[in-house]
């Protein structure tokens, strides 16, 4: 939902919102695109399947997690327990940073 206006009435603020729409729908409704571009965008938008996209993303995440966990099993010198709840939590972990001996 996009905010259209705000009106202050005493101590309260009354907000008026536009009808909910996706960015693609807003772009198609604008007059800034040519008809050829609008038709191409509409065809691309209709060809999307959110459920299939989500399955593809989850499958890629599973494969990535399998690779990360498999790498730790093959190298005994780097044994660390890596069992994140999701790939995102693993990616946000900070790596240890060491300065070269010349700088210390």
N, C-alpha and C positions, 0 to 999 in steps of 0.2 A: 504494500500500500504506500502511496506517495502522499506526502503532506501537501495540501493545497493552500491552506491558510490557517493562521492562528489569530484568535480574537481574545483580548484580555477583558474580562468582566469582573471588576473589583479585584479580588485576590485569586480568582480562578482563570485558567487559560482554556478556552474552548478550541479544539483542533478539528479541522475539517479535512478529511482524506478523500483522495480520488479512488475510483474503483480498482480493486486489485488486478494486476496484470503482470505477466512476465516481461523482462526486458525485450525479448523478441516481439511480443505482442505490441509493446509500446513503439518499437521501431517500425513495425508494419503499419501502425496507425498514423505515424508521422508523415508529413508531406515532403521530407527531405530525400527520399529514395526514388529512383526511377522505377517504372513499372517492371522492367526486366529484372532489376535487382530484387524487387519485392517478390516476384514470382520465384526466383531462385531461392531466396531465403525461406519463403513459405514451403517450398518443396523439401528443403533441408530440414525444416522444423517438423514437418509431418512425418518424415522418415525416422525421427528419433524415437527410440523405445526406452523410457527411463528404467524399466525393470531389467531389460537386457544390459543396459549400460551399468547398472549397479552390480549385476552378476559378474560382468567383466572386470570391474574394479575390484570386487572382493576376491576373485580368482587370482588376479595379479598380486594382491596383497598377500594371499596365502602362499603363492610361489615365492615371493620375496622373503617372507618369514621363514619358509622352508630352507631357502638358500642361506639365510643368516644363521639359523640354528644348525644347519648341516656343516657350515664352515667351522663352527666352534667344536664340533665333534671330531673333525678330521685333524685339527691342530691341538695336540695336548698341551703345548706350551702356553697357549692363550686360553686356558679354561676360565670362562666367565659365565655366570648364569645369566642368560639372556632369554627371559620369558616375559616379554612385555604383553600387556593386555591387548595392544594393537600395534600395528606398524608405526602409526603416528607417534605413539609414546616412545618407541625405540628411536625414531628419527630426531626427537627433541632432546635426547640425552646428550649431555656435553662430554666431549672427549677430553682426556687429560692432556694438558699442554705443558711441555718442558722447554726451557730455554737452552740454547747450546752452551757448552762449557765455557766458551770464550766470553760470553756475556755475563757470567756470574762472578 
